[in-house]
């Protein structure tokens, strides 16, 4: 399912037009991304946990020449699905 299919299904299941559904979904996803960046972790019961994961530390590289190139640390957002156990928050 791509995002357009998601918007169409959301609209159909909630009695909205596709433009409103798209706007709502984008607002929810933007808020989710901001919350993950602010808190490092967002847990949604029944869905799972979104969290930031460090990929590589800041490092110095050399790119075709003599001057050093600083490569910043990087992160990505990972998702762990809800496993259905009662020990989750």
VENGI-V191937 format. One record per pair of residues at least 6 apart in sequence whose C-alpha atoms are under 6 Angstrom apart, sorted by the first residue. I is the first residue (numbers start at 1). J is the second residue. D is the distance in whole Angstrom. If there is no record, write none. Layout:
i->{I,I}
j->{J,J}
d->{D,D}
This chain:
i->{7,7,8,11,11,11,36,40,40,41,41,42,42,43,46,47,47,48,48,48,49,49,50,50,51,51,52,52,53,53,54,55,55,56,56,57,58,58,58,59,60,60,60,61,61,62,62}
j->{21,22,18,17,18,21,42,51,52,50,51,49,50,49,82,81,82,80,81,82,79,80,78,79,77,78,76,77,75,76,75,74,75,73,74,73,71,72,73,71,69,70,71,68,69,68,69}
d->{6,5,6,6,5,5,6,5,5,6,4,6,5,4,6,6,5,6,4,4,6,5,6,5,5,6,6,5,5,5,4,5,5,5,6,5,6,5,4,5,6,5,6,6,5,5,6}
